[in-house]
Structures are given as structure tokens and as C-alpha cells.
Amino acid sequence: MSGGNAKSAKLIRGYEVVIGFETHAQLSTQSKIFSRAPTAFGAEPNTQACAVDLALPGTLPVMNKGAVERAIEFGLAVNAHIAPRSIFARKNYFYPDLPKGYQISQFEIPVVQGGEVEFYLAPSTGSGPSEKRAVRLVRAHLEEDAGKSLHEDFVGQSGIDLNRAGTPLLEIVTEPDMRSSDEAVAYAKELHKIVTWIGICDGNMQEGSFRCDANVSVRKPGELLGTRREIKNLNSFKFMQQAIDYEVRWQIDEIEDGRAIVQATVLFDPETGETRSMRTKEDAADYRYFPDPDLPPLVIAPEWVERVRGEMAELPRVMAARFVRDYALPEYDATTLTQSKAMAGYFETVAQASGQPKLASNWIMGELSRRINAGEARIEDVPVSAAALASLIRRISDGTVSNNAARQVFDALWSGEGGEGGEVDAIIEAKGLKQMSDVGALEKLVDEVIAANPDNVAQFKAGKDKAFNALVGQVMKASKGKANPAQVNELLRGKLASG
């Protein structure tokens, strides 16, 4: 099965790539999902595991209400169905860091069902408009994390740290709707934005708070889905792309060489840039799921859902729709500006203070974002305040400075030349960047340029538009770049038409 993106799928050596995701988002509760043990990162091994986490005889799990509320928030954020009644199950498997011999999860009836994640995908050619995509969600279910096996500090032995055992997770599962590593990364970034925006997960990939597993297969167009291999625990967007690209190449090579793909769980090695098999992949039947006898069904009343909805902050998709409605922005701009709360707040301040929302969007998505993406600053601490950028945009819109001059002002603001608070008018004055808008002075320059360039005038009158651009350039040069280009164009065309 595939989503609506398949029509635009790009073939690789004649094969279509099919990708589905399972993402584990660690929920931002202070205690674990079935015990009161803390969840803080970085504690000494086995100092945050209580009797419940250790599965000592006689202990019983108790549901963490905060974890349920965070699952409800996520469901509302992706337009999913919140199950009024869901069931916890025991997922049975043996692993050294799983003391109970099973993991408490949800199987038949998850708490969040369906939903969709929308995002924009930049063109692979690097030019042209971005394309809106959507990935369908199958489910999001609550479960506990396992502990961690430690190998690096032991010679010939392994240690077990159970601090993570029982940490609350929301596992978010997609349909196999993605058709490239670019699309997979764009989806993962959007999902990361959603869970951090609504505050249910801190999104720290290095600490394991947001871990992605990519199920990758390839097929000839029109064929049934190929055999998938699951790349586990991808904890950076860069490695995610590298891992998927390598896995796709590897699977195609295997098929072309006449070997069958075996369903397996694989790991990505950033040092070699390769995936390697860890174990053959289990299916649901191998886990022997059955309802957990110690946990009653989870019942979520409609009133609870509505209370959570009422307490949630404005969602990014809702805010983006408001930006389109209230500020007349293109949908792409609105979606880009709501990548983070800080970016959205910065834009709104600039747009309202300048009265020029589209110009504000252009500057934030252009000059400001370029510097942020280059690592010069984070949006939270950019040296150009929203008030200063609004002031600069007002000077562009009222014709005080040209776009080129405005960039010089922005550079000065970024480097701190404007002093604390960034005095835009003072920088314009000090650098002599004020645009020449005096009609009389401009007319004189235009007359002088026309008189000095009879050949260009003749060529323009003969229908050669390049000659007009040359005359405009001469006026701008004579004004030392300070002439208002719009006025120059209008005066020059008028003079040439009447002459």
C-alpha cells in the first residue's frame, strides 16, 4: 500500500523506493510510565530504577496520567482519532536489559489511531517550487522503554543500566508512504517539530529522546511491496539520510546480483557509512502479544480530550493557516515561518510593527535564515531584534533605502554597529545610504545620461530593451547607487517616450 506520493516517486536504477517510519518519542513526564522513578537523563547507572522497573516479585504497574495526556495532545496535533478505550499488552521477548522478559506496549487497540503529517519537500534539482506532501499515520501507541546494555567500558563483558527501563514512549508508526531519503528526512523533521512544539518531547536526538527506525524496501514500479529491512535507532537527520541511501543501493545490488532480500533489523555505522545486519526481523506473531492482566483498559472520556484540547497552545498548522488568512502569506511561507515557536513569534512581531508582512516574511526566510542555517546564531538569540528588522522594513517600504542599501544596514545591525537596540536610522545616516528620491535632482541626472548616450537611446527606440537597462545603469552609477530605481525607470521611460 502506498500513499498519494507514489505518482511523483523518483526511480533509482529502475526501482521505486518504499519507506515507512517507526519513531519513539520519549514523553516529557517527570516520572516513568508505570512507576514513580525519575526519568532525568545522565544519572549514574541503575540509580533511577525502582522495584517496578526491576520487575521484582509482587510489584504492579500504575499508569502515569501525564503520559496519557501527552498521547492525547499528539493525536489532536495530527488530526487523529483518540480511542475512547485502548488496551495494554505484553510484548514478549528476551533481552538482557528487559528484566520482566516482556515489554508493556499496546497492540490491538492503540490510544491514537490514524492521522497525517504534512510538510513541504524541496525539489531535488535545487530549483523550482517546493512540493506539499503528506504521510499517513497508522497509529501512535504508549509503551515503556527497555534498559540499556553497556559494552564500551567493559573488557570481555557487558553491563546493564536500567535507568531507562520504564521510560514513557509514544511509538508513532506511518504507512509506507515515503519514496526517497529526502522525503523521509523531511517527514522526520516535521514530526520532530510537532512533538517539540506541543511540548510532549524535548526532541533531543543525541540523548535518545527522539529515535527513528526506517523500514526500507525497493520494488519495480507496479509490483507488490518488496521485503523490508528496518534500520534501527537513527538519531540524527544526517545519518538518517546516509543510512537510507546506502540501504537502497545495497538492496538494489543484492537483487541485481540474484540474491533475495531477507527481512532483518540492521544498524547504521556512521564511520563506514554502511548498514549491517543485527538480527533477522521478527513479526508480530513472534512476540506472543496478550493483554496485560495487571493493567485495566485505558478509558479516555470525551471531556478529558476536550480539556486537553482547550489547554493546548496554537498548533503549527493552525498558526500557519492564520498567517495565510491574516497576513495574506503564501502557504509555503506560512509553513516555513512556523517551523518553531521562536521563528513564528519573531515573524509576527516584525509583521505587526512594520505593517509589511510579506516583506517581513521575505527577509526572515531569506537574509535571516541564511545566517541561521550557516550556524551564525539561533533564532532565539539573533543579534537583529524583531523591532530593528521592522524599522528597516519600514524604511524599505517608504523608499528611504533601496534593497541593496537595506542589506548593508542589516549587516551593520548583525555585527552590532547600530549599538544596543539597533538604531536603523542612525546607521542609514552614518553610512550615507539614504535613497535619492528628489524628482528634480533625478530628472537632472536622467537628462544628462540621455544626452551622453545617444547610441543607447537610438537602440531603445529601435526596440532593444537591453539598451534601456544600460541607460538605467548609467543613472544609478551617476547617483552612486542612491537613486530610487522605480523612479528612475518611470522618469526615463517618460523622457524617452516624449523625446
C-alpha positions in Angstrom: 0.0 0.0 0.0 1.2 3.5 -0.7 0.0 7.0 -0.2 -0.7 9.8 -2.7 3.0 10.5 -3.1 3.7 7.5 -5.3 2.9 9.3 -8.6 5.8 11.7 -8.1 8.2 8.9 -7.0 11.7 9.1 -8.5 13.1 5.8 -9.7 16.6 4.8 -8.8 18.1 2.4 -11.4 14.6 1.5 -12.4 13.5 0.7 -8.8 10.9 2.5 -6.6 11.9 3.1 -3.0 9.3 2.5 -0.3 9.9 3.8 3.2 7.9 3.6 6.4 8.8 5.0 9.8 8.5 4.0 13.4 9.5 6.8 15.8 10.0 6.5 19.5 9.3 9.9 21.2 10.2 9.9 24.9 7.4 11.7 26.7 8.3 14.7 28.8 6.9 13.4 32.1 9.0 13.7 35.3 8.4 10.0 36.2 8.2 6.7 34.3 5.1 5.4 32.6 4.3 2.7 35.3 6.3 3.8 38.3 7.4 6.9 40.2 11.1 6.6 39.3 12.5 9.7 37.7 13.4 10.0 34.0 16.2 12.6 34.1 19.0 11.9 31.6 22.6 11.3 32.6 22.3 9.8 36.1 24.7 7.1 37.3 23.8 3.7 36.0 20.9 2.0 37.9 20.2 4.9 40.2 16.8 5.7 38.7 15.3 2.2 38.6 12.8 1.3 41.3 11.4 -2.1 42.3 8.7 -1.9 39.5 11.4 -1.2 36.8 13.5 -4.1 38.1 10.4 -6.4 37.9 10.8 -7.6 41.5 8.2 -10.1 42.6 4.9 -8.6 43.8 5.3 -5.2 42.0 2.5 -3.9 39.9 2.4 -1.2 37.2 0.3 2.0 37.7 -0.5 4.2 34.7 1.1 7.7 34.5 -1.8 10.1 33.7 0.7 12.7 32.3 1.8 10.2 29.7 -1.8 9.6 28.6 -2.4 13.4 28.3 0.7 13.8 26.1 -0.6 11.0 23.8 -3.9 12.8 23.5 -2.1 16.0 22.7 -0.2 14.3 19.9 -3.4 12.8 18.5 -5.1 16.2 18.4 -2.0 17.7 16.7 -2.1 15.3 13.8 -5.9 15.1 13.4 -6.1 11.5 14.6 -8.8 9.6 16.4 -8.3 9.3 20.1 -9.5 5.8 21.2 -12.1 6.1 24.0 -10.9 2.7 25.2 -7.5 1.2 24.5 -5.6 -1.9 25.8 -2.1 -2.6 27.1 -0.4 -5.8 26.1 2.7 -7.7 26.9 5.2 -7.9 24.1 7.3 -11.0 24.9 10.9 -11.2 24.0 14.2 -11.9 25.9 16.9 -9.3 26.1 19.4 -8.8 28.9 18.2 -5.2 29.6 14.5 -6.2 29.8 14.1 -7.6 33.4 10.5 -8.7 33.0 11.1 -10.7 29.9 8.4 -8.6 28.2 7.6 -5.0 27.3 4.3 -3.4 28.2 3.0 -1.8 25.0 -0.2 -1.5 23.0 -1.1 -3.8 20.1 -4.7 -4.4 19.1 -6.2 -1.1 20.2 -3.7 1.8 20.4 -4.6 5.1 22.0 -4.0 7.2 18.8 -5.4 5.9 15.5 -4.7 7.4 12.1 -3.7 11.0 11.5 -1.5 12.7 9.0 1.7 14.7 8.9 2.0 17.4 6.2 5.2 19.1 5.1 7.0 20.7 2.1 9.6 18.9 0.1 12.3 20.9 -1.6 12.8 20.0 -5.3 15.7 17.5 -5.8 17.1 19.8 -8.6 17.6 22.6 -6.1 15.4 24.9 -8.0 11.7 25.4 -8.5 8.8 25.4 -6.0 8.7 23.1 -3.0 6.0 20.4 -3.2 3.5 19.7 -0.4 3.5 16.2 0.8 1.5 14.2 3.4 2.4 11.0 5.2 -0.4 9.0 6.7 0.0 7.6 10.2 -1.2 4.2 11.1 -1.1 4.7 14.9 0.7 6.0 17.9 0.7 3.9 21.0 2.1 4.1 24.5 4.8 1.8 25.8 7.7 1.5 28.1 11.4 1.7 27.1 13.8 -1.1 27.9 17.1 -0.6 29.7 20.5 -0.3 28.0 23.4 -2.7 27.5 26.8 -1.1 28.0 29.8 -2.6 26.2 32.4 0.1 25.8 33.7 0.3 29.4 34.0 -3.5 29.9 36.6 -5.9 28.6 35.0 -9.1 27.5 31.9 -8.3 29.5 28.7 -6.1 29.2 27.0 -4.1 31.8 23.3 -3.4 32.2 21.9 0.1 33.0 18.2 0.0 33.9 17.7 3.8 34.3 15.8 3.9 31.0 13.6 0.8 31.9 10.1 2.0 32.1 10.7 5.4 30.5 7.4 6.5 28.8 7.5 6.3 25.0 5.0 7.2 22.3 5.7 5.0 19.2 4.5 6.7 16.1 4.0 4.4 13.1 3.5 5.5 9.4 2.1 3.9 6.3 4.9 3.2 3.8 4.2 6.5 2.0 7.7 7.9 1.5 9.6 7.4 -1.7 13.1 8.9 -1.1 15.5 9.7 1.7 14.8 13.4 1.1 11.1 12.8 1.8 11.9 10.6 4.8 14.1 13.3 6.4 11.5 16.0 5.7 8.9 13.9 7.4 11.1 13.2 10.4 11.9 16.9 10.8 8.2 17.8 10.6 7.4 15.2 13.2 10.2 16.4 15.4 8.8 19.9 15.1 5.3 18.8 16.1 6.3 16.9 19.3 8.7 19.6 20.5 6.2 22.4 19.6 3.4 20.9 21.7 5.9 20.1 24.5 5.4 16.3 24.7 9.0 15.5 23.9 12.3 17.5 24.2 13.4 16.1 20.9 17.0 15.6 22.0 18.2 13.0 19.4 21.7 12.7 21.0 20.1 11.7 24.3 17.7 9.2 22.7 14.6 11.2 23.3 13.6 11.1 19.6 14.7 7.9 17.8 13.7 6.8 14.3 13.5 3.4 12.7 13.3 3.4 9.0 11.7 0.4 7.2 13.2 0.4 3.7 12.4 -1.8 0.7 12.6 -1.5 -3.1 10.4 -2.7 -6.0 9.9 -2.4 -9.6 7.0 0.1 -10.4 3.7 -1.6 -10.1 4.9 -4.6 -8.2 3.9 -5.6 -4.7 5.9 -4.2 -1.8 9.4 -5.7 -1.5 11.0 -7.3 1.6 11.8 -4.6 4.1 14.8 -4.1 6.3 14.5 -2.0 9.4 17.3 0.5 10.2 17.2 0.9 13.9 17.8 3.9 16.2 18.7 6.7 13.7 19.5 9.6 16.0 20.4 12.4 13.5 18.9 13.6 10.3 22.2 13.5 8.6 22.8 9.8 9.4 19.2 9.1 8.6 19.7 10.2 5.0 23.0 8.4 4.7 21.7 5.2 6.1 18.6 5.1 3.8 20.6 6.0 0.7 23.2 3.2 1.5 20.4 0.6 2.2 18.6 1.4 -1.0 21.8 0.9 -3.0 22.6 -2.3 -1.1 19.2 -3.8 -1.7 19.2 -3.0 -5.4 22.7 -4.5 -5.8 21.6 -7.7 -4.0 18.5 -8.0 -6.2 20.5 -7.3 -9.4 23.0 -10.0 -8.4 20.2 -12.5 -8.0 20.1 -12.7 -4.2 16.8 -12.4 -2.2 16.4 -9.8 0.4 15.9 -11.3 3.9 13.8 -9.4 6.4 16.1 -8.1 9.0 16.9 -5.5 11.6 20.1 -3.5 10.7 22.2 -0.8 12.3 23.9 2.1 10.6 27.6 2.6 11.2 28.5 6.4 10.7 32.2 5.6 10.4 31.8 3.3 7.4 28.6 4.8 6.1 27.2 1.3 5.8 24.3 -0.7 7.3 25.0 -4.1 8.9 22.6 -6.8 9.9 21.9 -7.2 13.6 19.2 -9.9 13.6 16.5 -11.4 11.5 13.4 -9.3 11.8 10.5 -10.6 13.9 6.9 -10.3 13.0 4.1 -9.5 15.4 3.3 -13.2 16.0 6.8 -13.8 17.3 6.1 -11.5 20.3 3.1 -13.5 21.5 1.1 -10.4 22.4 -1.6 -10.8 25.0 -3.5 -8.3 27.2 -1.6 -7.3 30.3 -3.5 -8.8 33.3 -2.2 -6.1 35.7 -3.4 -3.1 33.7 -7.1 -2.4 33.1 -8.2 -0.9 29.7 -7.3 2.7 29.3 -10.6 4.7 29.2 -10.5 8.3 27.9 -13.7 10.3 28.3 -14.6 12.9 25.6 -14.5 15.5 28.4 -10.8 14.7 29.0 -10.0 15.1 25.3 -11.7 18.5 25.2 -10.0 19.7 28.3 -6.6 18.8 26.8 -7.6 20.4 23.5 -8.5 23.6 25.4 -5.2 23.8 27.2 -3.0 23.2 24.2 -1.1 26.1 22.6 -1.9 27.1 19.0 -0.7 24.2 16.7 1.8 25.0 13.9 -0.7 24.0 11.2 -3.4 26.2 12.8 -1.0 29.1 13.1 0.2 28.6 9.5 -3.5 28.8 8.4 -3.9 32.0 10.4 -0.8 33.5 8.8 -2.3 32.8 5.4 -5.6 34.3 6.4 -4.5 37.3 8.5 -1.2 38.3 6.7 -2.1 37.2 3.1 1.1 35.0 3.0 1.5 32.1 0.6 1.0 28.7 2.3 4.7 27.9 1.8 5.8 31.0 3.6 3.4 30.3 6.5 4.5 26.8 6.9 8.2 27.7 6.8 7.7 30.5 9.4 6.0 28.1 11.8 9.0 25.7 11.9 9.5 26.8 15.5 7.6 28.9 18.0 10.5 31.3 18.2 10.6 31.8 14.4 6.8 32.3 14.3 6.9 34.8 17.2 9.7 36.8 15.6 7.8 37.0 12.3 4.6 38.2 14.0 6.4 40.9 15.8 8.1 42.1 12.6 5.0 41.9 10.5 2.8 43.8 13.0 5.4 46.5 13.7 6.3 47.1 10.1 2.9 46.7 8.6 4.5 44.8 5.7 4.0 41.0 6.4 5.2 39.7 3.0 8.3 41.8 3.1 8.9 40.6 6.7 8.5 37.0 5.5 11.0 37.6 2.7 13.6 39.0 5.0 13.2 36.3 7.6 13.1 33.4 5.2 16.0 35.0 3.2 18.7 37.0 4.9 18.0 36.0 8.5 17.5 32.3 7.8 20.7 32.2 5.6 22.7 33.3 8.6 20.9 30.9 11.0 21.5 28.0 8.6 25.1 28.9 8.4 25.4 28.5 12.1 26.0 32.1 12.9 23.2 32.2 15.5 20.0 30.6 16.6 16.6 32.3 16.1 16.3 32.7 19.8 19.4 34.9 20.0 19.9 36.6 16.6 21.6 40.0 17.0 19.0 41.7 14.9 16.0 42.3 17.1 12.5 42.0 15.6 11.9 45.7 16.3 15.1 46.6 14.4 14.2 44.5 11.4 10.7 46.0 11.4 12.2 49.5 11.4 14.4 48.5 8.5 11.5 47.2 6.5 9.6 50.4 7.1 12.5 52.3 5.6 12.4 50.0 2.5 8.7 50.4 2.0 8.7 54.2 2.4 11.6 54.5 -0.1 14.2 55.7 2.3 16.6 52.9 1.3 17.0 50.5 -1.6 17.1 46.8 -1.2 20.9 46.8 -1.7 21.3 49.6 0.9 19.0 47.7 3.3 21.3 44.7 3.2 24.2 46.9 4.2 22.1 48.2 7.1 21.2 44.6 8.1 24.9 43.6 8.0 25.6 46.5 10.3 22.8 45.5 12.7 24.1 41.9 12.7 27.6 43.0 13.6 26.4 45.3 16.3 27.3 48.7 14.6 23.9 50.1 15.5 24.5 49.7 19.2 22.1 48.2 21.6 18.6 48.3 20.2 20.0 48.7 16.6 19.2 52.3 15.5 18.4 51.8 11.8 18.0 55.5 11.0 21.4 56.3 12.6 23.1 53.6 10.5 21.4 54.9 7.3 22.6 58.4 8.1 26.1 57.4 9.2 26.7 55.3 6.0 25.1 57.8 3.7 22.6 55.1 2.4 19.6 57.3 2.1 18.0 56.8 -1.3 17.7 59.8 -3.7 14.0 60.4 -4.3 14.0 64.1 -5.1 12.3 64.4 -8.5 14.2 67.5 -9.6 17.6 66.0 -8.9 16.7 62.7 -10.6 15.4 64.5 -13.6 18.6 66.3 -14.0 20.6 63.0 -13.8 18.3 61.4 -16.4 18.6 64.3 -18.8 22.4 64.1 -18.5 22.5 60.4 -19.1 20.2 60.6 -22.2 22.4 63.4 -23.6 25.6 61.5 -23.0 24.3 58.1 -24.5 22.7 58.8 -27.9 23.5 55.3 -29.2 21.7 53.6 -26.4 18.7 56.0 -26.9 18.6 55.1 -30.6 18.8 51.4 -29.9 16.0 51.6 -27.3 13.8 53.4 -29.8 14.6 50.7 -32.3 13.1 48.1 -29.9 16.1 46.9 -28.0 15.2 46.6 -24.3 18.8 45.9 -23.2 19.6 49.5 -24.2 17.0 50.8 -21.7 18.7 48.7 -18.9 22.0 50.2 -19.9 20.6 53.7 -19.5 19.1 52.8 -16.1 22.5 51.5 -15.1 24.2 54.8 -16.1 21.7 56.8 -14.0 22.3 54.5 -11.0 26.0 54.9 -11.5 25.8 58.7 -11.7 23.8 58.7 -8.4 26.3 56.4 -6.8 23.6 53.9 -6.3 21.4 56.2 -4.3 18.7 56.8 -6.9 15.3 55.2 -6.4 15.2 52.6 -9.2 11.4 52.7 -9.6 11.5 56.5 -10.0 14.5 56.2 -12.4 12.5 53.7 -14.6 9.4 55.9 -14.6 11.3 59.2 -15.4 13.5 57.6 -18.1 10.6 55.9 -19.9 8.7 59.2 -19.8 11.6 61.2 -21.2 12.3 58.7 -23.9 8.7 58.5 -24.9 8.3 62.2 -25.2 11.6 62.7 -26.9 
